[in-house]
Amino acid sequence: ISTFLYFAYGSNLLKERLQLKNPSATIYCVAKLKDYKLVFGNHKGLASQRWHGGVATIEHCPGDDVWGVVWRMNMSDLESLDRQENVKMGTYSPVEMNVSTSNQDLSCRMYIMNSCIYAPPSLQYLQVQSPACYNKSQNTAFIRTLASFTSVVLNTFKRASG
């Protein structure tokens, strides 16, 4: 079976969410994306109908890191994953980049939002993220992910409120 690696940093950190439409997804490892930062926003400023607020994306930022989960998935789930990320509608673009683990670099598919307008995430969106991080809290990388996520959320709210 042909597979690919997918780096998740947002709502797809939660296994139950990702496997709903992509049943082949299995956790491969925790990794970090160097020189990027996690931000929240909406494509062209249009709030997500599902999440009612900003959603996660990444943007280039030398010196920063984004922690996330690398999933191994069957190629048969690729179309479903693209659909979930609204690739055809232009919301996100798929890219291949290297992420780092403690002992190797991995080439992974990930998604970056197009025309992102910063916006704070909804409580509903945050509630999906928290269990993903807390379920693996024994892992130092997940603790870093949660700390980074919380920091970004607070900064996004501050920016939105002036």
Backbone bond lengths (Angstrom), bond angles and torsions (degrees), N, CA, C in turn:
res aa  C-N    CA-C-N  psi(-1)  N-CA   C-N-CA  omega(-1)  CA-C   N-CA-C  phi
1 I - - - 1.461 - - 1.524 108.58 -
2 S 1.318 115.35 131.63 1.455 121.38 179.28 1.532 109.89 -80.34
3 T 1.342 116.42 133.34 1.465 120.69 -176.85 1.528 110.64 -129.01
4 F 1.326 115.03 168.78 1.460 121.77 173.25 1.522 108.04 -142.69
5 L 1.323 115.98 163.01 1.462 121.98 177.33 1.521 108.85 -104.45
6 Y 1.322 115.72 135.39 1.461 123.02 -178.62 1.524 108.87 -124.58
7 F 1.338 117.21 126.61 1.462 122.84 178.99 1.524 108.60 -96.85
8 A 1.332 116.37 116.99 1.469 122.35 -179.81 1.519 109.59 -107.19
9 Y 1.341 115.73 138.68 1.462 120.82 179.89 1.526 111.89 -133.48
10 G 1.313 118.58 -3.24 1.466 122.47 -177.18 1.514 111.35 -121.23
11 S 1.327 116.48 -130.27 1.467 120.34 -175.61 1.528 112.42 -63.66
12 N 1.332 117.33 -21.99 1.463 119.64 178.98 1.528 113.43 -80.37
13 L 1.337 117.04 8.04 1.467 119.30 167.49 1.527 109.16 -66.98
14 L 1.331 115.69 -27.21 1.462 121.37 -177.05 1.529 109.89 -82.74
15 K 1.317 116.09 114.14 1.467 122.71 -176.56 1.524 112.15 -53.75
16 E 1.342 116.18 -46.19 1.469 119.96 -176.24 1.528 111.54 -61.78
17 R 1.318 117.65 -34.37 1.465 120.84 179.13 1.527 110.39 -71.03
18 L 1.319 116.45 -48.63 1.463 120.15 -176.93 1.522 111.63 -65.19
19 Q 1.333 117.15 -42.61 1.465 120.45 -175.84 1.524 113.47 -74.08
20 L 1.315 117.56 -12.55 1.460 121.06 178.57 1.529 110.82 -56.99
21 K 1.331 116.90 -45.17 1.473 121.25 -179.08 1.529 112.32 -111.03
22 N 1.321 116.18 -6.82 1.468 121.27 -176.74 1.530 108.94 -132.67
23 P 1.337 116.49 73.45 1.468 120.71 -170.22 1.526 115.33 -63.22
24 S 1.322 117.71 -18.78 1.468 118.70 -177.99 1.529 112.98 -80.44
25 A 1.328 118.23 -10.96 1.471 121.40 -174.35 1.525 111.94 -62.14
26 T 1.327 115.39 125.02 1.462 121.64 174.06 1.529 108.07 -131.59
27 I 1.332 115.80 142.79 1.462 119.56 -179.78 1.523 109.15 -65.41
28 Y 1.315 115.41 128.22 1.463 121.90 178.48 1.528 110.16 -98.83
29 C 1.339 116.65 -47.50 1.460 120.94 178.72 1.530 110.05 -174.14
30 V 1.317 115.41 176.02 1.458 122.80 171.67 1.522 106.25 -101.79
31 A 1.331 117.14 140.74 1.464 120.12 -178.06 1.516 109.94 -149.34
32 K 1.338 114.65 170.06 1.462 118.44 176.21 1.519 110.00 -125.68
33 L 1.320 113.61 146.46 1.457 122.77 175.49 1.523 106.34 -101.03
34 K 1.321 116.45 115.11 1.464 121.10 -176.26 1.527 111.13 -80.41
35 D 1.324 114.66 146.97 1.465 123.41 174.95 1.528 113.83 65.23
36 Y 1.322 115.53 30.07 1.468 122.29 172.98 1.513 108.53 -133.42
37 K 1.333 115.91 158.37 1.460 120.15 174.30 1.519 109.42 -130.18
38 L 1.322 114.66 154.58 1.455 122.96 178.15 1.524 108.54 -86.13
39 V 1.334 116.72 130.75 1.464 121.94 175.79 1.523 108.36 -135.27
40 F 1.330 115.84 165.93 1.456 121.35 178.02 1.510 109.42 -122.21
41 G 1.316 115.73 141.55 1.454 119.34 179.15 1.507 111.10 -174.82
42 N 1.326 114.40 -171.09 1.456 122.33 178.79 1.520 109.08 -130.15
43 H 1.327 115.86 145.12 1.455 122.51 176.74 1.527 108.85 -63.54
44 K 1.320 116.60 117.80 1.470 123.12 -179.25 1.526 112.25 56.66
45 G 1.327 117.11 23.53 1.462 120.95 178.34 1.514 114.73 78.56
46 L 1.338 117.46 5.97 1.469 121.31 -178.98 1.526 109.34 -89.20
47 A 1.313 117.00 114.71 1.468 121.50 -177.64 1.523 110.77 -61.16
48 S 1.307 115.45 140.32 1.454 122.20 178.98 1.530 110.86 -61.66
49 Q 1.324 116.18 130.65 1.471 120.84 176.98 1.524 110.63 -66.76
50 R 1.323 116.68 -31.45 1.461 121.05 -178.95 1.524 111.37 -78.68
51 W 1.338 116.48 -42.29 1.461 120.00 -170.36 1.524 114.40 -103.95
52 H 1.323 118.50 -15.62 1.476 122.45 177.03 1.524 112.98 57.07
53 G 1.307 116.45 41.38 1.461 121.94 178.65 1.511 109.22 171.63
54 G 1.321 116.18 -171.27 1.453 120.80 179.69 1.520 112.04 -67.15
55 V 1.329 115.14 151.14 1.463 121.73 176.48 1.528 108.46 -123.19
56 A 1.311 116.27 164.63 1.461 121.55 -174.11 1.522 112.40 -73.58
57 T 1.314 114.23 143.16 1.454 122.57 167.54 1.523 106.83 -150.59
58 I 1.297 115.91 177.67 1.459 120.37 179.81 1.516 108.91 -125.50
59 E 1.334 115.27 151.50 1.462 119.17 172.77 1.524 109.15 -141.46
60 H 1.317 114.39 151.14 1.462 120.99 -177.05 1.521 110.50 -61.26
61 C 1.325 116.34 131.46 1.458 122.27 179.31 1.533 108.21 -157.05
62 P 1.340 116.87 95.10 1.465 119.90 -177.79 1.530 112.30 -51.73
63 G 1.326 114.98 132.63 1.461 121.16 178.44 1.518 114.68 94.70
64 D 1.326 118.23 -17.12 1.467 121.48 178.29 1.529 110.23 -92.81
65 D 1.323 115.97 163.49 1.466 122.55 176.55 1.519 109.24 -134.45
66 V 1.317 115.81 146.30 1.467 121.92 171.30 1.523 106.87 -116.00
67 W 1.333 116.23 122.81 1.459 121.59 176.75 1.518 109.11 -92.48
68 G 1.321 116.02 143.35 1.455 119.80 178.98 1.516 111.18 -161.82
69 V 1.322 114.52 -168.97 1.462 122.16 -178.63 1.520 109.10 -112.22
70 V 1.323 115.81 135.02 1.460 121.12 172.13 1.523 107.12 -96.23
71 W 1.324 115.35 123.71 1.461 122.68 178.16 1.522 108.81 -106.31
72 R 1.327 117.21 140.49 1.468 121.51 168.92 1.525 106.17 -95.94
73 M 1.333 115.50 129.15 1.463 120.52 -176.98 1.521 110.31 -135.24
74 N 1.325 116.03 150.56 1.460 121.43 174.57 1.524 109.27 -72.46
75 M 1.329 116.15 144.76 1.469 120.66 177.59 1.531 111.04 -56.43
76 S 1.325 116.95 -26.31 1.468 120.50 179.79 1.529 111.96 -63.91
77 D 1.339 118.51 -18.46 1.468 121.94 178.25 1.528 113.38 -93.50
78 L 1.318 117.32 -3.46 1.465 120.44 -176.12 1.529 112.42 -60.84
79 E 1.312 117.05 -45.30 1.470 120.89 -179.90 1.532 111.06 -62.34
80 S 1.313 116.80 -40.97 1.462 121.86 178.57 1.528 110.96 -63.74
81 L 1.331 116.63 -41.78 1.465 121.12 179.08 1.530 110.45 -64.90
82 D 1.335 117.00 -43.93 1.470 120.71 176.58 1.527 111.07 -59.78
83 R 1.324 116.22 -40.59 1.469 120.69 179.21 1.529 110.09 -64.27
84 Q 1.327 116.88 -42.96 1.464 121.67 179.04 1.529 110.81 -60.23
85 E 1.327 117.28 -34.90 1.462 122.30 -178.83 1.536 112.31 -91.29
86 N 1.325 117.03 7.94 1.475 122.63 177.20 1.528 113.16 54.10
87 V 1.318 116.29 43.78 1.460 121.24 -179.04 1.529 111.18 -63.10
88 K 1.334 118.28 -46.09 1.473 120.96 -178.30 1.522 112.21 -63.36
89 M 1.335 117.29 -30.54 1.465 121.39 178.70 1.529 111.31 -82.39
90 G 1.328 117.27 -7.37 1.457 121.06 177.05 1.516 115.61 86.23
91 T 1.340 117.22 9.54 1.465 119.62 -179.63 1.525 110.94 -67.64
92 Y 1.316 116.92 -49.75 1.466 122.53 178.21 1.527 109.35 -123.80
93 S 1.323 115.52 151.82 1.465 121.85 172.40 1.518 108.89 -114.39
94 P 1.335 116.68 134.23 1.463 119.20 176.02 1.527 109.80 -77.26
95 V 1.320 116.24 140.66 1.464 121.99 176.22 1.527 108.28 -137.77
96 E 1.314 115.96 157.21 1.470 122.51 173.78 1.520 106.90 -110.07
97 M 1.327 116.70 122.29 1.462 121.14 176.99 1.520 109.00 -141.38
98 N 1.321 115.28 162.08 1.462 120.58 177.76 1.516 110.94 -87.73
99 V 1.327 115.52 136.97 1.459 122.47 170.68 1.525 106.83 -117.21
100 S 1.337 115.93 160.09 1.468 120.61 -175.43 1.515 111.90 -116.74
101 T 1.323 115.27 138.32 1.459 122.00 168.98 1.528 105.77 -108.99
102 S 1.310 117.00 -174.58 1.466 119.33 -179.87 1.526 112.31 -65.17
103 N 1.342 117.29 -22.57 1.466 117.85 -175.94 1.527 116.15 -133.26
104 Q 1.340 118.06 5.10 1.462 118.31 179.26 1.522 111.71 -161.43
105 D 1.328 114.98 161.37 1.457 122.10 170.87 1.520 107.35 -103.76
106 L 1.321 116.15 142.02 1.459 122.11 -178.94 1.522 109.40 -126.94
107 S 1.314 116.94 136.80 1.458 121.35 174.44 1.529 107.80 -85.84
108 C 1.325 116.08 121.58 1.467 120.87 -175.01 1.521 111.81 -130.08
109 R 1.308 114.86 150.43 1.455 121.74 169.40 1.522 106.72 -80.82
110 M 1.314 116.32 140.91 1.466 121.90 173.38 1.509 107.06 -152.47
111 Y 1.304 116.07 173.20 1.461 120.87 -174.71 1.519 110.36 -126.42
112 I 1.350 115.27 137.79 1.461 122.09 178.16 1.526 108.06 -122.39
113 M 1.335 115.79 130.89 1.460 120.94 -179.09 1.529 110.67 -67.58
114 N 1.317 115.82 138.38 1.457 122.82 173.82 1.521 109.28 -90.11
115 S 1.316 117.37 145.94 1.475 123.21 174.63 1.524 111.53 48.45
116 C 1.330 116.17 51.91 1.470 121.52 -177.26 1.523 111.38 -76.05
117 I 1.318 116.18 127.57 1.462 123.41 171.13 1.528 105.63 -109.84
118 Y 1.341 116.80 120.04 1.464 120.84 -176.88 1.523 111.77 -56.19
119 A 1.327 115.24 136.84 1.469 122.08 177.27 1.520 108.16 -157.97
120 P 1.326 117.67 143.30 1.465 119.61 178.99 1.526 111.22 -69.45
121 P 1.327 116.79 147.64 1.464 120.35 177.26 1.521 111.19 -74.56
122 S 1.316 115.39 158.04 1.466 120.69 176.38 1.526 109.60 -79.73
123 L 1.314 115.70 161.72 1.459 121.15 175.96 1.528 109.81 -59.70
124 Q 1.327 116.45 -38.84 1.470 122.09 178.70 1.535 110.27 -57.59
125 Y 1.325 117.17 -44.88 1.462 121.71 -179.82 1.528 110.45 -65.24
126 L 1.329 115.81 -43.06 1.465 120.20 -179.88 1.520 111.62 -63.28
127 Q 1.328 116.58 -35.48 1.466 120.16 -179.28 1.522 111.51 -66.81
128 V 1.331 117.13 -27.19 1.464 120.29 176.53 1.524 109.85 -72.96
129 Q 1.346 116.64 -36.52 1.466 120.76 -178.48 1.523 112.10 -69.82
130 S 1.321 116.77 -45.04 1.464 120.74 -171.87 1.523 113.84 -56.73
131 P 1.347 119.18 -48.60 1.471 117.69 179.95 1.522 111.68 -60.62
132 A 1.330 116.80 -35.18 1.463 119.76 -179.33 1.516 110.28 -60.51
133 C 1.315 116.56 -42.30 1.464 120.21 -179.19 1.518 111.52 -76.64
134 Y 1.321 116.66 -42.66 1.463 119.76 -177.24 1.524 112.58 -68.59
135 N 1.323 118.29 -34.00 1.465 120.52 -179.09 1.520 111.98 -60.27
136 K 1.308 116.66 -25.89 1.462 121.15 -178.67 1.523 110.74 -114.08
137 S 1.332 117.33 25.31 1.462 120.30 -170.75 1.524 114.10 -61.53
138 Q 1.338 117.82 -15.18 1.456 118.66 176.78 1.529 110.29 -71.50
139 N 1.305 117.41 -15.79 1.454 121.75 -179.80 1.529 109.61 -89.56
140 T 1.311 116.98 123.21 1.463 122.22 -178.01 1.522 111.46 -55.28
141 A 1.320 117.04 -38.67 1.466 120.06 -179.01 1.520 111.03 -62.80
142 F 1.328 117.27 -37.29 1.457 119.28 178.84 1.519 111.27 -70.07
143 I 1.319 116.43 -33.35 1.465 119.15 176.09 1.525 108.78 -64.55
144 R 1.324 117.02 -41.51 1.469 120.77 176.23 1.527 110.37 -62.86
145 T 1.334 116.55 -42.38 1.463 120.61 179.44 1.517 110.28 -59.59
146 L 1.316 116.80 -46.92 1.461 120.89 -179.52 1.523 111.05 -63.41
147 A 1.322 117.35 -43.09 1.470 120.86 179.42 1.521 110.59 -63.24
148 S 1.317 116.61 -43.26 1.463 121.47 178.92 1.521 110.35 -64.04
149 F 1.325 115.47 -44.90 1.461 122.00 -179.48 1.529 110.30 -59.56
150 T 1.334 116.82 -47.19 1.465 122.11 -179.55 1.518 110.71 -62.27
151 S 1.314 117.04 -43.15 1.461 121.96 179.47 1.526 111.04 -62.15
152 V 1.325 116.87 -44.71 1.465 121.27 -179.98 1.524 110.40 -64.00
153 V 1.332 117.16 -42.02 1.467 121.09 178.98 1.521 110.38 -59.87
154 L 1.321 117.00 -48.20 1.466 120.56 -179.13 1.524 111.10 -61.59
155 N 1.328 117.33 -42.39 1.462 120.64 178.78 1.521 111.94 -65.99
156 T 1.336 117.40 -36.76 1.461 120.97 178.68 1.521 110.30 -65.70
157 F 1.339 116.74 -42.72 1.466 120.13 177.88 1.526 110.89 -62.83
158 K 1.334 117.03 -41.68 1.470 120.71 179.14 1.524 110.45 -62.14
159 R 1.335 116.78 -43.71 1.461 121.66 -179.48 1.529 110.57 -63.60
160 A 1.337 116.68 -40.81 1.466 121.22 -177.78 1.526 112.10 -70.57
161 S 1.331 116.89 -29.97 1.466 119.37 -176.85 1.528 112.23 -91.24
162 G 1.319 116.58 1.12 1.454 120.50 174.44 1.466 111.46 90.27
